[in-house]
Amino acid sequence: MYMTTKLTPLRFITAGSVDDGKSTLIGRLLYDSKALLTDQIDLLQNKGSKNSGQAIDFSRLTDGLEAEREQGITIDVAYRYFSTPKRKFIIADTPGHEQYTRNMVTGASTATAAVVLIDASQLNFAAEELQLLAQTKRHSAILRLLNCPHIIVAVNKMDLLDYSREKFERICTAYQALAEQLGLRNLRFVPVSALLGDNLVYSSESMPWYQGEPLLSILENLPTKEQQRKGEAFFFPVQYVIRQDADKQNDFRGYQGRVEAGEIRVGDKIRIEPSAQQAEIREIIHPKGASDSAKTDQVITLCLDKDIDISRGDVFVAQDSPLVPTQALAATLCWFDQRPLNPARKYLLKHTTKTVFARIKHIASVLDVETLSQSSGREQVAVNDIARINLVLQQPIAATLYEDNAVGGSFILIDEATYHTVAAGIITGLDS
């Protein structure tokens, strides 16, 4: 296995419909990049030899659940880690089945890039206008919803199409039309055979007409979210309040959490929302000791120059931040629950570390995945629907727009009775 040091990992997911070859692609990518241990290679080769000389089943590397291996589908999100001399990677193999769309949303929420697989052998090339599968459209809509920065369309099973350049280009044209409707940008297209390894790690000799880079090379050179997030405003949700006052002479009060955006230094002035109280940073404590500063994604304890009534769920922002707490949100959400969204019910909304009661004020529209049009006048939102809604909250939260801050602009909805997570959403509008 390659060893690397101090490389910023790239998080990416595989997305697409059932049987597009997502798990096989990841397994072959790990195998060809020599990122597997000897015992893993032996297991794959032994399984292949036992099955009457059949080719190695690379999907076994990611389909870890017994039910996944039995049914031949991915159910849960499987995370795999590997390195090349240029970069470290964290891969999320997400399910393609419509029933497990919620798991795909989970994997995509932290990804910098998505490899959208399209099974070229399932498409009807006899049709005048090539139609992509509904789940390919749904996953692409979710990637747009989550503002995934980079989309790599891997047109898979090209070996079953005799490596046809014409058919590959028709698929690219069809997906580009979909991307224009959804507003997806930064697209790349790669013709691949996940089973045979064409254009994954090495350029394919069977497709000399493709002059682009293989998939791994593209992934190695993508900028990370951390590189793109420079300049974001300071945003620190309080997760835990530490209080130690047994010894009055050494009274300690600290506020633990993770810096979700921006940077902070000792001496900086901050504002605590939603109370709007102000203070100055007196001390910053990292797990390994005190420091003068902290930046995005670091877990720290902050101490202030004064005692203020602060609880879990409060948010620290810069003193001059334009953020204003709100109790009214416009949002787009993906509904997960088998029971439809019911505007008459109360739901719990979890935003960063704060949980409040929420009510659906209005269902503005629901996306028709087949036509990609918005249908208004709906009174319910069914499982796997993507809907635009308006919410009213019982208490104000320190929310941002998702496009400005992914953490401050996202939430989940929880059923008050069952405590099941019923939806994940992003904030598209604020009403203070």
C-alpha positions in Angstrom: 0.0 0.0 0.0 1.2 3.5 -0.8 2.1 5.7 2.2 1.6 9.4 2.2 2.0 12.2 4.7 0.2 15.5 5.2 -2.0 15.2 2.2 -5.5 16.7 2.4 -8.0 13.9 1.8 -10.5 14.1 -1.0 -14.0 12.9 -0.1 -15.9 11.6 -3.0 -19.0 9.4 -3.5 -20.3 7.1 -6.2 -23.9 7.8 -7.3 -26.3 6.4 -9.9 -28.9 3.8 -10.4 -29.1 0.2 -9.3 -26.6 -2.1 -11.1 -24.6 0.8 -12.6 -21.5 -0.8 -11.1 -20.6 1.6 -8.3 -19.3 -1.0 -5.9 -17.4 -2.8 -8.7 -15.8 0.5 -9.8 -14.5 1.2 -6.3 -13.2 -2.3 -5.8 -11.4 -2.2 -9.2 -10.0 1.2 -8.4 -8.6 0.0 -5.1 -7.2 -3.2 -6.8 -5.5 -1.4 -9.7 -4.1 1.4 -7.6 -2.5 -1.3 -5.3 -4.4 0.0 -2.3 -5.4 -3.4 -1.1 -3.8 -5.6 1.6 -2.5 -9.1 0.6 -5.3 -10.9 2.5 -7.9 -8.8 0.7 -6.4 -9.7 -2.7 -6.3 -13.4 -1.7 -9.9 -13.3 -0.6 -11.0 -11.8 -3.9 -9.0 -14.2 -6.0 -10.1 -17.2 -4.1 -13.8 -16.2 -4.4 -13.3 -15.8 -8.1 -11.6 -19.2 -8.6 -14.4 -20.9 -6.6 -17.1 -19.5 -8.9 -16.2 -21.7 -11.9 -13.4 -19.4 -13.1 -15.6 -16.3 -13.2 -14.0 -12.9 -13.0 -13.2 -11.4 -9.7 -16.2 -9.8 -7.9 -14.7 -6.5 -6.9 -18.0 -5.3 -5.3 -17.3 -7.6 -2.4 -14.8 -5.0 -1.1 -17.6 -2.5 -0.4 -20.8 -4.5 -0.1 -20.1 -5.4 3.5 -23.5 -6.4 4.8 -24.6 -10.0 4.2 -27.9 -8.7 2.8 -26.0 -6.7 0.2 -24.0 -9.7 -1.0 -27.1 -11.8 -1.1 -29.2 -9.3 -3.1 -26.4 -7.9 -5.1 -27.2 -4.3 -4.2 -25.7 -1.6 -1.9 -27.9 -0.8 1.1 -25.8 1.2 3.5 -23.1 3.8 2.9 -19.7 2.0 2.8 -16.7 4.1 3.4 -13.2 3.1 2.1 -9.9 4.8 2.6 -6.9 4.6 0.3 -3.8 6.6 -0.8 -1.7 7.2 -3.8 1.6 9.0 -3.9 -0.3 12.2 -4.7 -3.3 12.2 -2.4 -5.4 10.5 0.3 -9.0 9.5 -0.5 -12.2 8.8 1.5 -14.8 7.1 -0.7 -18.4 6.7 0.1 -20.1 3.9 -1.9 -23.8 5.0 -1.8 -26.8 2.9 -2.6 -28.5 3.2 -6.0 -31.9 1.7 -5.0 -34.7 4.3 -4.7 -35.6 2.8 -1.3 -32.2 3.9 0.2 -32.1 7.4 -1.2 -31.7 8.8 2.3 -28.3 6.9 2.6 -27.2 8.5 -0.6 -28.0 12.0 0.8 -25.9 11.1 3.9 -22.9 10.2 1.8 -23.2 13.1 -0.5 -23.5 15.7 2.3 -19.8 15.8 3.0 -18.4 15.0 -0.5 -16.2 17.3 -2.6 -16.8 15.3 -5.7 -19.3 12.7 -7.1 -18.7 10.0 -9.6 -22.0 9.5 -11.2 -22.1 6.1 -12.9 -24.3 5.4 -15.9 -24.8 1.9 -17.1 -24.5 2.3 -20.8 -25.9 -1.2 -21.5 -29.3 -0.3 -19.9 -30.1 2.7 -22.2 -32.2 2.5 -25.3 -30.1 3.8 -28.2 -32.9 3.1 -30.7 -34.9 6.0 -29.3 -34.6 9.3 -31.1 -33.9 11.1 -27.8 -31.8 9.1 -25.3 -33.5 8.9 -21.9 -31.5 8.5 -18.6 -32.8 6.4 -15.8 -35.0 8.1 -13.1 -32.6 7.4 -10.3 -29.7 8.9 -12.2 -31.8 12.1 -12.5 -32.8 11.9 -8.8 -29.2 11.5 -7.6 -28.1 14.3 -9.9 -30.8 16.6 -8.5 -29.6 15.8 -4.9 -26.0 16.6 -5.9 -27.2 20.0 -7.2 -29.3 20.4 -4.0 -26.1 19.8 -1.9 -24.0 22.0 -4.2 -21.5 19.2 -4.8 -18.5 21.1 -6.4 -17.4 18.5 -8.9 -19.3 15.9 -11.0 -17.5 13.2 -12.9 -19.8 11.2 -15.1 -18.4 7.7 -15.5 -20.1 6.0 -18.5 -19.7 2.3 -17.4 -19.8 -1.1 -19.2 -18.4 0.4 -22.4 -17.1 -3.1 -23.1 -20.7 -4.2 -23.6 -21.1 -1.6 -26.3 -17.9 -2.5 -28.2 -16.4 0.7 -26.8 -18.5 2.8 -29.1 -17.5 6.4 -29.3 -20.8 7.4 -30.8 -22.9 5.9 -28.0 -20.6 7.4 -25.4 -21.1 10.9 -26.9 -24.9 10.4 -27.0 -24.9 9.7 -23.3 -22.7 12.8 -22.7 -25.2 14.9 -24.7 -28.1 13.5 -22.7 -26.4 14.1 -19.3 -25.4 17.6 -20.4 -29.0 18.4 -21.1 -29.9 17.1 -17.6 -27.1 19.2 -16.1 -28.3 22.4 -17.7 -31.9 21.8 -16.4 -30.6 21.2 -12.9 -27.8 23.9 -12.9 -24.9 21.4 -12.5 -21.5 22.7 -13.4 -17.9 21.5 -13.5 -18.7 18.3 -15.4 -16.2 15.7 -16.6 -17.0 12.6 -18.7 -15.0 9.4 -18.7 -15.8 6.2 -20.6 -15.0 3.2 -18.4 -15.4 -0.5 -17.8 -15.3 -1.0 -14.0 -15.1 -4.8 -14.4 -12.1 -4.7 -16.8 -10.4 -1.5 -15.4 -10.6 0.6 -18.6 -9.8 4.2 -17.9 -9.9 3.8 -14.1 -6.2 3.9 -13.1 -4.7 3.4 -16.6 -5.8 4.7 -20.0 -7.7 2.2 -22.0 -6.1 0.7 -25.1 -9.6 -0.2 -26.3 -10.7 3.4 -26.5 -7.9 5.3 -28.1 -10.4 7.9 -29.2 -10.7 9.1 -25.6 -7.9 11.7 -25.0 -8.8 12.6 -21.5 -7.3 11.5 -18.2 -8.3 8.2 -16.4 -10.6 8.6 -13.4 -7.9 8.3 -10.7 -5.8 11.1 -12.3 -8.9 13.4 -12.4 -9.6 12.7 -8.7 -6.0 13.3 -7.7 -6.0 16.8 -9.1 -9.4 18.1 -7.9 -9.3 21.0 -5.3 -10.8 20.1 -1.9 -13.6 21.8 -0.1 -11.1 23.1 2.4 -9.2 24.9 -0.4 -12.5 26.4 -1.7 -13.8 27.5 1.7 -11.1 30.1 2.5 -12.5 33.4 3.5 -15.7 32.1 5.1 -17.1 33.9 8.1 -16.5 32.5 11.6 -19.2 30.1 12.7 -19.0 28.0 15.9 -22.0 26.1 17.3 -21.6 25.3 21.0 -21.8 21.6 21.6 -21.0 21.4 25.3 -20.5 23.8 28.2 -17.7 22.9 30.7 -18.1 24.4 34.2 -15.8 23.8 37.1 -16.3 26.0 40.1 -15.5 23.9 43.1 -12.5 26.1 43.6 -13.8 29.7 43.4 -10.2 30.9 42.9 -9.8 28.7 39.8 -13.3 29.0 38.3 -13.3 27.6 34.8 -16.0 28.0 32.1 -15.4 26.8 28.6 -17.4 26.2 25.4 -16.6 23.2 23.4 -17.4 22.6 19.7 -16.0 22.5 16.2 -15.2 25.5 14.1 -17.5 24.9 11.2 -16.3 27.9 9.1 -13.7 30.7 9.3 -11.0 31.3 11.8 -10.7 32.7 15.3 -7.9 34.2 17.4 -7.3 35.2 21.0 -8.6 38.7 21.4 -11.2 38.6 18.7 -14.6 40.0 19.6 -17.6 37.7 19.0 -21.3 37.8 19.2 -23.4 35.0 20.7 -26.6 34.1 18.9 -29.6 34.1 19.2 -29.1 36.3 22.4 -26.9 38.9 20.6 -24.6 39.2 23.6 -21.0 40.2 22.9 -17.7 39.0 24.4 -14.0 38.7 23.6 -12.0 35.4 23.2 -9.7 35.1 26.2 -8.3 31.6 25.5 -8.4 28.9 22.8 -7.7 25.3 24.0 -7.0 22.5 21.5 -6.9 18.8 22.5 -3.1 19.2 22.8 -3.1 22.5 24.7 -3.6 26.2 24.4 -3.1 28.1 21.1 -3.5 31.6 19.8 -5.8 30.6 17.0 -8.1 28.0 15.5 -9.5 27.3 12.0 -12.2 25.4 10.1 -12.9 21.8 11.2 -10.8 22.1 14.4 -12.3 20.9 17.6 -11.6 23.4 20.4 -12.7 24.9 23.7 -13.2 28.6 23.8 -13.0 30.7 27.0 -14.5 34.3 27.1 -13.6 37.4 29.0 -16.9 37.4 30.9 -19.5 35.0 32.2 -22.6 34.8 29.9 -25.6 32.5 30.0 -24.7 30.2 27.0 -26.1 26.8 26.3 -25.7 24.0 23.8 -27.1 25.1 20.5 -26.0 28.8 20.8 -23.7 29.9 18.0 -20.6 32.1 18.1 -20.1 34.5 15.2 -17.8 37.4 14.5 -19.0 40.6 16.2 -19.7 42.3 12.9 -21.4 39.3 11.3 -24.6 40.2 9.4 -26.2 37.0 10.6 -29.7 37.6 12.1 -31.6 34.8 14.0 -34.8 33.7 12.3 -37.9 31.7 13.0 -39.0 31.5 9.4 -37.2 29.5 6.7 -37.6 28.7 3.0 -36.0 25.3 2.3 -35.6 22.5 -0.1 -35.8 19.0 1.4 -35.6 15.4 0.5 -38.3 13.4 2.2 -37.2 10.0 3.7 -40.1 8.6 5.6 -42.7 6.1 4.2 -45.4 8.2 5.7 -45.9 11.4 3.7 -45.1 14.9 5.1 -48.2 16.2 6.9 -48.4 20.0 7.4 -50.8 19.4 10.3 -48.1 17.7 12.3 -45.3 19.2 14.4 -41.7 18.1 13.6 -38.4 18.6 15.4 -35.9 20.5 13.4 -32.2 19.8 14.3 -29.9 22.6 13.1 -26.2 22.3 14.1 -26.4 21.5 17.8 -29.8 23.0 18.4 -33.2 21.3 18.2 -36.5 23.2 18.0 -40.1 22.5 17.1 -41.0 23.3 13.5 -44.2 23.4 11.5 -44.6 23.2 7.7 -46.3 26.4 6.8 -46.5 25.7 3.0 -45.5 23.2 0.4 -44.5 25.4 -2.5 -43.7 22.7 -5.1 -42.4 19.1 -5.6 -39.9 18.1 -8.2 -41.1 15.7 -10.9 -37.9 13.5 -11.3 -39.0 12.3 -14.8 -39.6 15.8 -16.3 -37.5 17.8 -13.9 -40.4 20.3 -13.6 -41.8 21.7 -10.4 -45.4 20.8 -9.6 -47.3 23.2 -7.3 -50.5 22.7 -5.4 -49.4 19.5 -3.7 -50.7 18.9 -0.1 -48.3 16.0 0.6 -44.7 15.1 0.1 -44.0 11.4 -0.4 -40.9 9.2 0.2 -37.9 10.3 -1.9 -39.7 13.4 -3.1 -37.6 16.6 -3.4 -39.8 19.6 -2.3 -39.6 23.3 -1.7 -41.3 24.3 1.6 -41.7 27.1 4.1 -41.2 26.4 7.8 -42.1 28.3 11.0 -40.0 27.6 14.1 -40.9 27.8 17.8 -37.6 29.4 18.6 -35.1 31.5 16.6 -32.0 29.8 15.2 -28.7 31.2 13.9 -29.2 30.0 10.4 -27.4 30.9 7.1 -28.1 30.2 3.5 -26.7 26.9 2.4 -24.8 28.5 -0.4 -23.0 30.7 2.1 -22.3 28.0 4.8 -23.3 24.4 4.4 -23.4 23.6 8.1 -25.4 26.7 9.1 -27.7 26.3 6.1 -28.7 22.6 6.6 -30.9 20.7 8.9 -32.8 17.5 9.5 -36.4 16.9 10.4 -37.4 14.4 13.1 -40.8 12.9 13.7 -41.9 14.1 17.2 -43.7 10.8 17.9 -41.2 8.2 16.6 -38.0 10.2 16.6 -37.2 8.9 13.2 -35.3 11.2 10.8 -37.9 11.9 8.2 -36.1 14.5 6.0 -32.9 16.4 5.3 -33.0 20.0 4.0 -31.1 23.0 2.9 -32.0 26.6 3.7 -32.7 28.7 0.6 -34.3 31.7 2.2 -34.4 33.5 5.6 -37.1 35.7 7.1 -35.8 37.5 10.2 
